[in-house]
Structure formats: structure tokens, C-alpha cells
Amino acid sequence: MNTKCSEVTTMSLNFSLELETGEVIDSNFTSPPVTFTFGDGNLLPGFEEPLQSLNIGDEASFLIPPEKAFGQYNEQNVQRIPRKQFPRQDFELGAVFSFQNGEGELPGVVSSLSDEEIVVDFNHPLAGKSVVFRVKIFNILR
């Protein structure tokens, strides 16, 4: 069967997400395939786009640039917050905290500490990085 992804709404696949160095960030190649629906928000559009030309049984790797993956790193997403604004004092570098904003929760990573302030990075951990998206297609449904 030679069904193209551009004609479908649902696809089953195995995938891995890797840095260009080969470091695996996430993979389900040792698990059953996952199923997603195009446009449902489970995959970023930059990851859905290269799948459009694949067929059942295809295996492929795609280099996804930052602007189509997790965005460019933005220095404005790094905030210096006075330490006195935090009720707790037991902070560690690299700790992840959720902060409330007008749209819900926003995760931030503690990137620097001093007695006066805590520097929190609200960029996605993969922001500014190209990633390799590797897939094997098992099923395509219209």
C-alpha cells in the first residue's frame, strides 16, 4: 500500500529525538508505536511537516532547525528575581519550578543563584538547538 501522509489524518510511528551530537533526548523505538493525528498539537508543526511525504514502512531522519523545533534561544526569557520574593530558600542550580503567569503555569530553570537574586531561564531546554527527528512509519489512516 502506497498511502501518502498528506492524504491522512492519523499516523502510527516510532520516533527518536536527538541532538546533532547523537545524544538521544527521547525515543520510543523499544516500545510499541504511538499514534497521533495531524494538527492535534501532540507534534509541533515543524515535526509534522516532513512526515507528509512518507509512506507506510518508511524510515527517515530529518534535521529540524530551532525555528521549526523548540524556537530560538531568547535572552528576554531569562529573568532576575529578587530572592526575597521566594518563600523557600533551598534552591539548587538546575532545579525546575513552575511559575504562574496570566496563561497558566510556566516552567523555569534556576540558572544562577546569589544571596540577592535567583536567575530563572524560561526558555525551552532545547531552544536554539537543531534536533534530529528519526521515524519509522507503521500505519497511516485517512
Secondary structure as GFF3:
##gff-version 3
##sequence-region A 1 142
A	DSSP	three_ten_helix	5	7	.	.	.	ID=ss1
A	DSSP	beta_strand	10	19	.	.	.	ID=ss2
A	DSSP	beta_strand	24	27	.	.	.	ID=ss3
A	DSSP	beta_strand	34	37	.	.	.	ID=ss4
A	DSSP	alpha_helix	45	48	.	.	.	ID=ss5
A	DSSP	three_ten_helix	49	53	.	.	.	ID=ss6
A	DSSP	beta_strand	59	64	.	.	.	ID=ss7
A	DSSP	three_ten_helix	66	68	.	.	.	ID=ss8
A	DSSP	three_ten_helix	75	77	.	.	.	ID=ss9
A	DSSP	beta_strand	78	82	.	.	.	ID=ss10
A	DSSP	three_ten_helix	83	85	.	.	.	ID=ss11
A	DSSP	beta_strand	96	101	.	.	.	ID=ss12
A	DSSP	beta_strand	104	113	.	.	.	ID=ss13
A	DSSP	beta_strand	117	121	.	.	.	ID=ss14
A	DSSP	beta_strand	131	141	.	.	.	ID=ss15
###
